[in-house]
Amino acid sequence: MIVVAWTIIHNTAVNLEKRHIAQGFGFLKTTAGFDIAQTPIEFAKDANYGRAILVGLANTAIVAVIGVICATLSAS
């Protein structure tokens, strides 16, 4: 199992390097360049991808809480 996992990881890293595709989380600091309609946290078009992911997580949490409340009320 470890050999299979290592082989997949190694082949992926080699193929990404051959195609000059960046690895890692460095992209989180680059400008996203898009807007998000519902933003409980301040977000501008020139914000970075890390901020966009944070806004997405906040939006997901809000929808989850509303869903739990609605499901609880409809089950009662």
C-alpha positions as CSV (number, residue, x, y, z in Angstrom):
1,M,0.0,0.0,0.0
2,I,2.8,2.4,0.9
3,V,4.6,1.6,-2.4
4,V,1.4,2.3,-4.4
5,A,0.9,5.7,-2.6
6,W,4.5,6.7,-3.1
7,T,4.4,5.7,-6.8
8,I,1.3,7.9,-7.4
9,I,2.8,10.9,-5.5
10,H,6.1,10.6,-7.2
11,N,4.6,10.3,-10.7
12,T,2.3,13.2,-10.1
13,A,5.2,15.4,-8.9
14,V,7.4,14.4,-11.9
15,N,4.5,15.1,-14.4
16,L,3.7,18.5,-12.8
17,E,7.3,19.5,-13.0
18,K,7.6,18.4,-16.7
19,R,4.6,20.6,-17.5
20,H,5.9,23.5,-15.4
21,I,2.8,23.4,-13.2
22,A,3.4,24.9,-9.7
23,Q,2.9,22.7,-6.7
24,G,2.0,23.8,-3.2
25,F,-0.1,26.5,-1.7
26,G,1.7,29.6,-3.2
27,F,-1.4,30.3,-5.3
28,L,-3.3,31.3,-2.2
29,K,-1.4,34.6,-2.2
30,T,-2.2,35.5,-5.9
31,T,-5.0,37.8,-6.9
32,A,-8.3,36.0,-7.4
33,G,-9.7,38.5,-9.9
34,F,-13.4,37.7,-9.4
35,D,-16.3,38.8,-7.3
36,I,-18.4,36.8,-4.8
37,A,-22.0,37.8,-4.5
38,Q,-22.7,36.9,-0.9
39,T,-19.9,38.0,1.4
40,P,-20.3,37.8,5.1
41,I,-16.6,38.8,5.2
42,E,-15.3,41.7,3.2
43,F,-14.1,40.6,-0.2
44,A,-12.9,42.7,-3.2
45,K,-12.0,41.7,-6.7
46,D,-8.3,42.3,-6.0
47,A,-8.3,40.0,-2.9
48,N,-6.3,36.8,-3.0
49,Y,-7.5,33.2,-3.4
50,G,-6.9,32.5,0.3
51,R,-9.5,35.2,1.2
52,A,-11.9,33.7,-1.4
53,I,-11.6,30.3,0.2
54,L,-12.3,31.9,3.6
55,V,-15.4,33.7,2.3
56,G,-16.5,30.4,0.7
57,L,-16.1,28.6,4.0
58,A,-18.1,31.3,5.8
59,N,-20.9,31.0,3.2
60,T,-20.9,27.3,3.6
61,A,-21.2,27.5,7.4
62,I,-24.1,30.0,7.1
63,V,-26.0,27.7,4.6
64,A,-25.4,24.7,6.8
65,V,-26.7,26.4,9.9
66,I,-29.8,27.6,8.1
67,G,-30.3,24.1,6.7
68,V,-30.1,22.5,10.1
69,I,-32.6,25.1,11.5
70,C,-35.1,24.5,8.7
71,A,-34.7,20.7,8.9
72,T,-35.3,20.9,12.7
73,L,-38.3,23.1,12.4
74,S,-39.9,20.9,9.6
75,A,-39.3,17.7,11.7
76,S,-41.1,19.1,14.7
